[in-house]
């Protein structure tokens, strides 16, 4: 805290004059950026539809309820496909994320100059694109269906799982690794007996957590033709079958809640 003189008495101040001016300048810059952004949004917004939105929402809500319960007989397979997309996508992602994580961790990579940057590039590139965009691209390449959705979920999950896992590898207790090394163990044996046991809890937690996320993401992949319950949602939206839409949304909510419950139970058992 800077000290200033006032009538010969020392006065404590939180900031000096330059610091206070800098703080006000930053707030002014934020306000200007917000104003410019708001003006851009306002110019491209049809406010009549915004003000009319409550009436439209009430009208659609009235048409959507009660849900068309008899339609649930046609949703069993799409829900099963959604769970399979999330589960198989997570499994394949973990199979690919484990070697990438070991190549990216500083204490296990064979080369910090060449291999580690490539592994980090894989992690960043797979995490930077949303699974919906991956699904859109894969549907164009390999065609619509569950397989495209599974691959999209898998690619998207590689970077997420590998990043958390390589951070866990870098935080292991090196004393255990040194103890295994001192016995004359090979590099592979050191990894199996010195590193893997330490990261198994983290690996299990990451796997369950990512599966929970993939359950949520796989419900919307059908909107771009990647199979699952989202495909039924898109079809119902196209024909304005609002009772079917409300039933599908309710089923998605139940699936997500059950996935969250299973995930929490498994994480609790692991931790």
N, C-alpha and C positions, 0 to 999 in steps of 0.2 A: 504494500500500500504506500503510495507516495505521500509525503508530508509537505504541507504548504504553510506559509506564515500568514496570519491574520491578526492585525493589531498587536504584533509581537508575540502572539500565542500560536503554538503549533497545532494545526488542525489535520486530523486524519481524513484522507479521501480514498475512496475505492479505486479511482483511476485519476491519472493526471489529465491535463487539458487535451493533449494529443490523443490519448487513449479514448477519451470520451467522444472527441470529434470523429475518430475512426469508427467507433461503435455506431454513432448516428449515421455516418455515411453508409455503413453496411446495411442498416435498416432501411435507409432511403433507397438503396439499390434494389433491395428485395421488394419494396413497395412498387418501384417503377417496373420491375420485371413482372410482378403480379398484374399490374394494371395493363401492360402491353399484352400479356397472355390472355387476360380476360376480354380485352377488346377484340383480339383475333377470334376467340371462341364465339363471342357475341355476334360478330359479323357473319359467321358461318352457321348460326343457329336460327331455325325458324321458331320464334318464340310462341307463335300461335299454337303449335303442336305441343310445346312444353306446358303451356297453361291449360291446354285441353287434356293433358295426360291423366289427371285423376279421373275424369269422366270415362276415358277409354279403358283405364285399368279396372274401374268398377264394372264396366260393361263386360269385359273379358272374364273378370272374376265371376260375375253372375252366370255367364255361359259355361264356365268350367266346372261349376259345382251343381249337383253332386258328381263325383267322378264316375266314369263308366266302368263299374266293377267287373262286368262280364268280360271286358277286354283283357283282364289280367291273365286269362288262359293263353293268350298269344305272347305274353311277355316272359314266360319262363326261360325259353331258349336264349333270347337276347340278354337277359340278366346273367345266365350261365356263361355266355360268350364274354360278357364284360368282366366277370370274375376271372375267366381264363386268360383274357388279354392282360390283366393286371398281374396275375400270378406268374404266368410263363414269361412275360416281359421282364418281371423283376428277377426271375431265376437266371435268364440269359444275360441280363445286365450285370448281375453279380459275378457270373463266370468270366465276363470280360473286364469288369472293374477291378477284380483282385490283382491280376498281373499288372495292370496299369498303375494301381496304387503302389505296388512294390517298386515299380520302375520310377515312380515320381517321388517317393520318400528319399530324403537325403541320406539316411543311414542304411538303405538297402539297394539303391540304384547302382547299376554297374558303372555308369558314367554320368557325372553331374554336368558335364559340358555338352554332351550330345543327346544321350538317351532321356535324361530327366526333362529337358525342355520339350522334347517330342511328346512325352507322356503328359506333361502339363498342357500342351496344345490340344491333345485329345480330350482332356478333362474340360478345358474351357470351351472348346468348339461344340461338344455335345451338350453342355449346360446352357449355352447361350441361345439356343433355338428351342422354342416351345414345342411340346409334344404334338399340339394341334397342327403346327406348321410342318413338323416331320411327317405326320399322317397325311397331310395334303400332298406333300411331295411324293411319298411312297405310294399313295393311291394312284398317282399319275404314272409311276414307274412300274410297279408290280401289280397294279389293278386293285379294285375295291375288295374289301373283305376283312375278316378277322386277322389274317396273317399280317396285313399292312399295319393294323392297329398294334399288334403285338411287337412288331419290329420298331414302330415309332416309340412305344413306351420303353422298349429296351434301350434304344439309342439315347433317349432323353435321360434315362436313369444312370447311364454309365458314369457321366461326369459327377453327378451328385454323390453316388456311392463311392467312387474312387477318391474324390476330394476328402470326404470325411474319414475314409479308411487310411489314406496316406498320412493324414494328420495324426491319427491314432498310432500309426507305426512310428512316426517321428517322436512320439511322447512315451515310448516304452522305457522300461527300466534297463539301462545298458549294463547294469551289474549282472543281471541274469544272463544276458548275451555273453558277457565276458566269462562267466562261470562255465557255460557250455563250451565256449571256444577253448578254454583252458584244458578241457578234457581231451583235446585233439580232434574234436568233431569237424567234419567238413562244412563247407559253406551251406550246403543243403540241409545238413543236420542241425546247424545253428538256427536256420530259419524255421525248421519244423519244431524243434524243442525249446528254442530260446525266444522266438518272436511270435509265432502263431498262437501259443497258449495265452500270451498277454493281450492279443487283439481279438480273441474269439468273442468276449462279451460285447465289445464295440461292434464287431461284425454282425452279430445277431441283432443288436439294437438297430443298426443301420438298415439291415434287410427288412425288418418288420416295419420300421418307420417309412421306408420307401414304398413298400407294398401298400401301406395305408394311403399314401399320396397317390399311387398309381390307380387305386380303386376309384378315387375321385376323378382323376384325369381321364380314365378309360370310359367314363360315362358320357363324355361329350365327343369322343372321337368319331362316333357314328354320324355326326353332323357333316363330316367331310367324306363319308363313305367307308370308314375304317371298321365297320361292324359294331356290334354291341347294342346296348339299349338306346344309344344316341341315334341310331338309324331309325328306330321306331318313333323317337321323338321328332326327328326331322320330317318323317312321313306324315305324322299327325299334324304338325304345324303347317305343312304344305296344303292340307285339305281343311284347315281351320277346325279340326276336331278337338275343341277345347276340353270336353270331358275326358278324352283319351290323354291329352296333354297333362291335365292335372293328376291323373292316375300315374302316368309315367314319372312325373316329378316327385310324387309321393313315394313311389317305389325306389327312385334314385336316393331320396333322403333316407329311407329305411336301409338301403344297401350301404350307404356311407356311414350311417350310425353303427350298423353291425360291424363294418370293417374297423371303425374306430374302437369299438368295444373289444374285438379280438386283438387288435394291435396293442391296446392298453394292457390286456391280460397277459399277453406273451411278453411284453416289455417288463411288466411287473414280475413275472416268473424268472426272467433272465437276470434282472438287476437285483 
